[in-house]
Amino acid sequence: MHIDIQGSATDQRPAQPILGRILQRGLPFLAGLACCTTAAAQGLSYGPFTLNAFAKYEGGRSNNQAKDAQLYPGEDKQRVWADQLVIGRGYGTESTGTLLVQPWLGVKFDIGGGFKLSALVSQRWRGGRGLPTTADVPGYVYEENVAISHEEYGSLRVGKMTARAWAVADYPYGTNVGLADEWGASGAGYGMNTSAIRYTSRVFDVFQGDLVLEGTYDRGNMAFKTHKPRFYELYAQYHSGDLVVDAIFQDTRNGNPMAWGHGPFTGLTPFPQDDSKLGGSGQGIAMVMARYELNTHWQVSGGLRRNRWSGAYAVLTKVGPPDLWNNMFNVDWASTANPLWKPGYAATSNDGFAGLRYRWNKWSTWAAMEYLGRAATDNPAERGQSNWATYNTAGLQYDFGHGLALYGSVGMVHYGRLGLSPMSMPTNSAFTGVDSRVTRNGNWFILGAVYVL
């Protein structure tokens, strides 16, 4: 089960006093959580059905927010007109707030011969700060799949599901040290499968430890006939004593070009009728993460990731008004080689994080650092390849039991230079709301509560 209990400070609104925000929204939410703690945090079951869920609310303050600084709000970072800022627009400290709710409804039947048939449905909703609560990734479902499993033969699952590259990076690795979005939702991977088949092996005894192997294939948007999407993900987890190692390799073709590790794998654009007007593209990652229990109190964790993008040229798919463009990546917009399109360039980069967590009784505390690296590319235009970023976090959490925990954390971001954000970031202000075109530094603090059923 994937549980994201840290979240991020993205999608901020104009500043309001944090105390008033907490009193208005936080205390009623905490009261509701307290009423729920009479149930054990192990989920509910009725016959073959099981229900698990989590709910989280957090509020905080973050400085150097410049959400309205971009001249064309919400425009894709890869489009050159999105680079433009509003002249003279200031930036400052703002309040943040996020509400996340996600249930998992499962059913399992024993069909004899050691085989079990199961199904899982799950969706996440996001809201907060006066915003309506909507699907976390509009138009997509987190889990909607069926599976058949056997203790000796493993399991086969078909349908919609989260990719390991996002789910494992987000939880437990990023979540446990306050870097859930910064680590899990960055890079060249995809996070949601829309039409997938997944085989998970049984547990193998290897070198006095347990090894599980897994492969996932996704066809994406099957309406694309010329540039057919394909997604391969290989996942291995090795567990020996106090050591856990997770290795993930993703190789994809003709998905939506992006640097958002949480994003869904679909097609080159949302519109299959664009198929004949486009060129193919691909991207992928190789990632290894590990965590080790030094003793009953201390845990160290870390990860390394290699990102690869083929690049995707920019082309008008519909002459307007309004003009419609494809989803491009790492484009040289100054090129005059062809009047009908602008070339996209291949790029690679490396990212990593390290964290330390300490637990005693019902308390836990952590500190961590993440690095998003410069990219190597032949693109003569600057599209963020020269920039890099570091994130630092520290936090404290108290577990009340029965599924309820309260936490607080502080963090900071530092960019290597003013300009477009590192290529591993989906937007110029992703994760923190601090825009790399406006300032090189930002910091924040968060207070939150999470309830797990």
Buried (B, 14 or more C-beta within 10 A) or exposed (E): BBBBBBBBBBBBBEBBEBEEBBEBBBEEBBEEBBEBBEEEBEBEEEEBEBEBBBBBBBBBBBBBBBBEBBBEEEBBBBBBEBBEBEEEEEBEBBBBBBBBBBBBBBBBEEEEEEBBBBBBBBBBBBBBBEEEEEEBBEEBBBBBBEBBBEEEEBBBBEBBBBBBBBBBBBBBBBBBBBBBBBBBBBBBBBBBBBBBBBBBBBBEEEEEBBBBBBBBBBBBBEEBEEBBBBBBBBBBBBBEEEEBBBBBBBBBBBBBBBBBBBBBBBBBBEBBEBBEBBBEBBBBBBBBBBBBBEEEEEBEBBBBBBBBBBBBBBBEBBEEEEEEBBBBBBBBBEBEEEEEBBBBBBBBBBBBBBBBBBBEEEEBBBBBBBBBBBBEBEBEBEBBBBBBBBBBBBBBBEBBEBBBBBBBBBBBBBBBBEBBBBBBBBBBBBBBBBBBBBBBEBBBBBBBBBBBB
